[in-house]
Amino acid sequence: MNNSNPRIPNRRRWSPSRGGHAPGHIRERFTDWLEADQPERFEDRDEQMLTRDQILGQLWNCTDILESGWCHELDIPAGSTYAMAVRDLKQGRS
């Protein structure tokens, strides 16, 4: 999509490597995975089978704020981002 109006920013598709705001279904997949006790393999609501690393990798650079209840559950500071949570989980601290 090429937008010639300088007042309307171009919207790019989500890219985990670029980071920023992640789509809701990806963030929801992460919390569903947490509720399932963080298995190594997880079937999401769309019946897609994902590994733990795939789920964590999708939010590696996500700047969205994780809900405070999940921050408490993961023993990370309230106001932490999804990226902070997945990095903590990857390093085995939560």
Summary of the structure (lengths in Angstrom):
residues: 94
radius of gyration: 14.8
end to end distance: 40.4
largest distance: 46.9
contacts: 230
relative contact order: 0.16
helix: 37%
strand: 11%
